[in-house]
Amino acid sequence: MEEYSQIEIGKKIRDMRLNKSISINKVSKKTGLTPSFISQFERGLTNASIDSIIKLVDAIDVKLTMLFSDNVNQESQSKKPVIIRKSERPSLSSGSTNNMLEYLLTHPDSKLEVYLSKLNPGASTSSKFSNNGVDEFLLILEGKLEIEVENVNYVLSEGDTMTMDGSLSKSWENSSDSVTTILWIYNRA
């Protein structure tokens, strides 16, 4: 499994933001993250949670999959099946909490984004977030997840699924004392 460092991710986000001529202040307004934090993360001086990284790529209007684009199989552009071995999955851990996000889909032009997320006990989003232009599906593979969507709380356990419009405001927390593993699927319209 190729794990991407926070420094690599920060630099990629900075490059994508600059290529689109988007200011840090504009990203700050869209994400609710401070300009200072964004600058420090882009320069590799601090770590970010996975939900903050998702906010950043959403604010600059790129898919999270673009962070893993250098690892994408070139044949994925054809109609041939593409296989990515478990040992070759690109992954990202979030800062000190060591939560893991593994990228499962290999075609960068696909409307689908598929991730496997492993959340340690106590892991949570730092604030509410939304993913505009996305339909979301999640399946709890193991553990339990408390998720708040538009100020309504839901508790999902192993085998439970949820679908929602990504533009809905949400936050989540693993309040259990074991790891929660989730399959996330985003469908970009």
C-alpha positions, 0 to 999 in steps of 0.5 A: 500500500502506497501511503501518501504523506500529509506533505505530499497532499498539501503540496498537490492541493497548493499546485491545483489551487494555483493552477486554477488561480484560486486565492487562499482567502477564497478557499478559506471562505468556502471551507471555514478553515483559516488562511493561516492553516491552509498556508501551513498545510500546503507548505507541509508545516502542519497536518490536516484531518481527512475531512479538512482535506475533503473540504479543501479539494471541494473548495478548489473544485477537484475530485479527491481522487486527483490527489492520487492521480500519479498512481493511476493505471494508464489503462484505466482510460480504456474499457478494459477492467482495471485491478488494484491490489490491496497491497497497492492501494493509495492511502492517506492517514490523517494527522495524529489520529492515524485514521486511514482513507484508502482509495479503491477506484482507479479511473480518474475520469469516473463519476464514482469515487470509492474509499475505504475509511478506518476510523479509530475510537473517538475519531470525528469530523472537526466541523460540519461539512458538505460535498456539493454536486455529489450523491453519497453512499456509505456502508458500515463494514464493522463498528459503529458510526454516529452521523448527524445530517441536517441536525438529525442524529443517526447511529449506524452499525455493521451492515447498515447503509445510508445514502444522501445528497452530499450537499446536506450538512453533516458531521460524524463520530466514532464514539465506540471503543473499537475501529469503525470501517466504512465503504464510502461511494461518491457519485459526482453528477 
